[in-house]
Amino acid sequence: MADGYIDATGQIVCPLHRYRFSLQNGRNTSGEGYYLKTYPIEHREDGIFIGLAPNSIFNW
């Protein structure tokens, strides 16, 4: 997905397999049954923040 792109319908597309995914929920929309992990985002005055789960191994 590193070189993926957003198509005209607003879906992210895998450049290798051409699988399509919803940006809202990460679900595969081209029928293969896969999904992408999604993260909550928040746009604030001082920047854009991405909600990441704490790392359970190192507890950072």
N, C-alpha and C positions, 0 to 999 in steps of 0.2 A: 504494500500500500504506500510505500515511500514515494513512488512516482504516480500515485493515483490522481485522479482529477474529478472535478464536479461537472456532471453533464448538464444538458439544457433543462432537465426535469428536477434538478437540485439534488441528485443522488451522487454519492461517491462511487467511483468505478475503479476496480482493480485493473491496472494496465496489462497484467500478465494473462489473467483468465477472463476478463471482461465481466466479472460478477459485479452486481450493483447492490448498494446498501443505502438504507435510509440514514440521513444525518441526525434525525431526531432520536431514533432508538437503536440504531446499529443492525437492524434486521435485514437479512438478505431479501431483495425484492425481485431477483431474477430467477428464483425457484430452486436454488441449490440447497437451501436449508441452513446455511451458515449465518453467523452473526459476528459483529465487531463489538469489542468492549467499548462502552461509552463512559464519559466522565461529565459530571456537572460543571458548568462554567458560570462565572459571575463577572459581569462588567461593572467595575467601580471607577470612581473618578481618578484613582491612582493606578489603574491598570486592569488587565484581564486576569482572573484567577481561575485555576483549574483545581477541582476537588479530587485529590488522590487519597486512597486509603493508606493508612499507616503501614509501613513494612513490618510484618509480623516477625521476621527473623531478627532484625536489628533494632526494632522499635524506634526508628528515627521519625 
